[in-house]
Amino acid sequence: MKRCSASIICVHNHPSGNPEPSPEDIEITKRLKSAGAIIGIDVLDHVIIGDQRYISLTERGLMSLTH
């Protein structure tokens, strides 16, 4: 955001090792997208990492649930 970002991709890990998105992950993604819309920054994806695997909310089609 220091460089006038037009978009971001959020990434975090699940220490449990299970990268499946929780209801809280979906909710925070909704909130980030809403905040981004206010300041003109698109949230393109939210990636969750765990035990040698990752899940992309975009690849799973879950970003559309966060409108």
DAPE-V855489 format. One record per backbone hydrogen bond with DSSP energy under -0.5 kcal/mol. NH is the residue of the N-H (numbers start at 1). CO is the residue of the C=O. E is the energy in kcal/mol with one decimal. If there is no record, write none. Layout:
<<NH:CO:E> <NH:CO:E>>
This chain:
<<4:1:-1.2> <8:42:-2.6> <10:45:-2.4> <12:47:-2.1> <14:49:-2.7> <15:13:-0.6> <17:14:-2.5> <19:17:-0.8> <26:22:-1.9> <27:23:-2.4> <28:24:-2.8> <29:25:-1.8> <30:26:-2.1> <31:27:-2.3> <32:28:-2.7> <33:29:-2.5> <34:30:-2.2> <35:31:-2.5> <36:32:-2.9> <37:33:-2.2> <38:34:-1.4> <39:35:-1.4> <40:36:-0.9> <41:36:-3.0> <42:6:-2.2> <44:8:-2.7> <44:42:-0.8> <45:8:-0.7> <47:10:-3.2> <48:55:-2.7> <49:12:-2.4> <50:53:-2.7> <53:50:-2.3> <55:48:-2.4> <57:46:-2.4> <57:55:-0.6> <60:56:-2.1> <61:58:-1.3> <62:57:-2.8> <63:57:-1.0> <65:62:-1.0> <66:63:-1.3> <67:64:-0.8>>
